[in-house]
């Protein structure tokens, strides 16, 4: 997700996140990018990666937040990318601090129907 509106929407309003899927957020700079779970219907794992695609932080099972105010989740260090996957799926997929992530060609969000896949 590169457009600010798409980043803000993320996985909101989805009733599930199928195994093997998720959303990759691409930011133009390294920062402590924070996420919240407003209007998310399922718990998510949030995985922050640095510019070299190394996992620098993992927050597991961020709970849904049906209305404001919602807590924000941010890494203790700067990151360039964030991956959202279904709650409890990051660790079994090897998305743990120190791991390197490889991203192959992905369909455009409009083509994929459910967003970018990881």
C-alpha positions as CSV (number, residue, x, y, z in Angstrom):
1,X,0.0,0.0,0.0
2,X,1.6,3.2,-1.1
3,X,-1.3,5.7,-1.2
4,X,-2.1,7.4,2.1
5,X,-5.8,6.6,1.9
6,X,-5.1,2.9,1.2
7,X,-2.7,2.9,4.1
8,X,-5.3,4.4,6.4
9,X,-7.8,1.8,5.4
10,X,-5.5,-1.2,5.8
11,X,-7.5,-4.3,6.7
12,X,-10.5,-2.4,8.2
13,X,-13.9,-3.8,7.7
14,X,-12.7,-7.3,6.8
15,X,-14.3,-10.3,8.5
16,X,-11.2,-12.5,8.0
17,X,-7.7,-12.5,6.7
18,X,-7.1,-15.8,4.9
19,X,-4.0,-17.8,5.7
20,X,-1.0,-16.9,3.6
21,X,-2.3,-13.4,2.9
22,X,-1.8,-10.0,4.4
23,X,-1.0,-6.4,3.6
24,X,2.3,-4.8,3.0
25,X,2.6,-1.1,3.8
26,X,5.3,0.9,2.0
27,X,6.4,4.2,3.5
28,X,8.6,6.8,1.9
29,X,10.8,7.1,5.0
30,X,12.1,5.4,8.1
31,X,10.0,6.3,11.2
32,X,8.2,4.8,14.1
33,X,5.1,4.3,12.0
34,X,2.1,3.7,14.3
35,X,-1.0,1.7,13.6
36,X,-4.4,1.5,15.2
37,X,-7.2,-1.1,14.9
38,X,-10.2,1.2,14.3
39,X,-12.9,-0.7,12.5
40,X,-10.8,-3.8,12.2
41,X,-13.0,-6.9,12.9
42,X,-10.3,-9.4,13.5
43,X,-7.1,-9.4,15.6
44,X,-3.9,-8.7,13.6
45,X,-0.2,-9.3,13.9
46,X,1.8,-6.2,13.0
47,X,5.3,-6.7,11.7
48,X,7.7,-3.7,11.2
49,X,10.6,-4.0,8.9
50,X,13.6,-1.8,8.2
51,X,14.7,-0.6,4.8
52,X,16.7,-3.9,4.3
53,X,13.5,-5.9,5.0
54,X,14.6,-7.2,8.3
55,X,12.0,-7.6,11.0
56,X,12.6,-5.0,13.7
57,X,9.5,-5.4,15.8
58,X,6.4,-7.7,16.1
59,X,3.2,-7.0,17.9
60,X,1.0,-10.0,18.1
61,X,-2.8,-10.2,18.3
62,X,-3.6,-6.5,18.2
63,X,-7.3,-6.6,19.2
64,X,-10.1,-5.1,17.1
65,X,-11.3,-1.6,18.1
66,X,-14.9,-0.9,17.1
67,X,-14.9,2.8,18.1
68,X,-12.7,5.6,19.2
69,X,-10.6,6.0,21.2
70,X,-8.3,3.2,20.0
71,X,-4.7,2.5,21.2
72,X,-1.9,3.0,18.7
73,X,0.8,0.4,18.2
74,X,4.3,1.5,17.2
75,X,7.8,-0.1,17.2
76,X,10.5,1.1,19.6
77,X,12.8,1.7,16.5
78,X,12.3,3.2,13.1
79,X,10.9,1.1,10.2
80,X,10.2,1.5,6.5
81,X,7.6,-1.3,5.9
82,X,4.8,-2.9,7.9
83,X,3.1,-6.2,7.3
84,X,-0.3,-7.0,8.7
85,X,-1.4,-10.6,8.9
86,X,-4.1,-12.4,10.8
87,X,-3.5,-12.6,14.5
88,X,-1.3,-15.5,15.5
89,X,0.1,-16.0,12.0
90,X,3.3,-14.0,12.0
91,X,5.4,-16.1,14.3
92,X,4.6,-19.5,12.6
93,X,5.4,-17.8,9.2
94,X,8.8,-16.9,10.5
95,X,8.0,-13.1,10.8
96,X,10.0,-12.6,14.0
97,X,12.6,-10.0,15.0
98,X,15.8,-10.5,13.2
99,X,14.3,-12.4,10.3
100,X,14.8,-11.1,6.7
101,X,11.7,-10.9,4.5
102,X,11.7,-11.5,0.7
103,X,8.9,-10.0,-1.3
104,X,8.3,-11.2,-4.8
105,X,6.1,-9.6,-7.4
106,X,2.7,-8.9,-6.0
107,X,-0.6,-8.1,-7.8
108,X,-1.8,-4.6,-7.6
109,X,-4.5,-4.1,-4.9
110,X,-7.2,-3.6,-7.5
111,X,-6.2,-6.9,-9.3
112,X,-5.9,-8.9,-6.1
113,X,-9.3,-7.9,-4.9
114,X,-8.3,-8.1,-1.2
115,X,-5.1,-6.0,-1.2
116,X,-1.5,-6.8,-1.6
117,X,-0.4,-10.3,-0.5
118,X,2.7,-11.1,1.5
